[in-house]
Amino acid sequence: MVGARLAISVLPDDVWVVRGKAETAHLVGHYLIDSPGYFLVGCCLGMSFVVIGMNLGQVGPALAAIFDGAFSADGVAGVGLTAASFQTTFDWFRYPLALAVLMFAVSTMISWSYYGLKGWTYLFGEGATNEMIYKIMFCVFVVIGCSIGFSAVIDFSDAAIFAMGIFNIIGLYFLMPVVKEELNKFLAKVESGEFKRYR
């Protein structure tokens, strides 16, 4: 399941924060260059199938477990499930996994704080006082999140992401003609030789 969480969370948060902040004259080209990130999302999702399949004995029940919501095997779930799966082959894997989980947690906090700050300043205006209010609130919620149950934090964050996704998908449908037009303009410039090619 760590693979599925990585696929859904890490790449959009950490990689795409950089992409959204970039300043470029050719935004479509910038996004085309970053498109291999979707391949990595697929790899992470595939890893989650392997992890669950190793514990359940075969891939068929692994797919059923993912789609039915039964993300545990023998009473082990989450990172513990990942550690148990890989320790069947590599006993030492718990140490790099602990480091990966720590890096995942820290990078997610950094990227979500950035997203939240941008939304906060959009709603309430920029300024040192407004930013400080948000940062204090964010730190308070980090402490609250560390002191309540993990499943409650995951359930809340999943619900919040789902709610945000609804409005993003609606916006995508409205912006689809604009994106198509920009892509066609960019590809026409590439075909005409306006951009220097490096090989």
VENHULIN-V13925 format. One record per backbone hydrogen bond with DSSP energy under -1.0 kcal/mol. CO is the residue of the C=O (numbers start at 1). NH is the residue of the N-H. Records with the same first field share a line. If there is no record, write none. Layout:
# VENHULIN-V13925
CO: NH  NH
This chain:
# VENHULIN-V13925
1: 5
2: 6
3: 7
4: 8
5: 9
6: 11
9: 13
10: 14
11: 16
15: 19
16: 20
17: 21
26: 30
27: 31
28: 32
29: 33
30: 34
34: 37
35: 38
36: 40
37: 41
38: 42
39: 43
40: 44
41: 45
42: 46
43: 47
44: 48
45: 49
46: 50
47: 51
48: 52
49: 53
50: 54
51: 55
52: 56
53: 57
58: 62
59: 63
60: 64
61: 65
62: 66
63: 67
64: 68
65: 70
69: 71
73: 76
76: 73
77: 80
78: 82
79: 83
80: 84
81: 85
82: 86
83: 87
86: 89  90
90: 93
92: 95
93: 97
94: 98
95: 99
96: 100
97: 101
98: 102
99: 103
100: 104
101: 105
102: 106
103: 107
104: 108
105: 109
106: 110
107: 111
108: 112
109: 113
110: 114
111: 115
112: 116
113: 117
114: 118
115: 119
116: 120
117: 121
118: 122
119: 123
120: 124
121: 125
127: 131
128: 132
129: 133
130: 134
131: 135
132: 136
133: 137
134: 138
135: 139
136: 140
137: 141
138: 142
139: 143
140: 144
141: 145
142: 146
143: 147
144: 148
149: 153
150: 154
151: 155
152: 156
153: 157
154: 158
155: 159
156: 160
157: 161
158: 162
159: 163
160: 164
161: 165
162: 166
163: 167
164: 168
165: 169
166: 170
167: 171
168: 172
169: 173
170: 174
171: 175
172: 176
175: 179
176: 180
177: 181
178: 182
179: 183
180: 184
181: 185
182: 186
183: 187
184: 188
185: 189
186: 190
187: 191
188: 192
189: 194
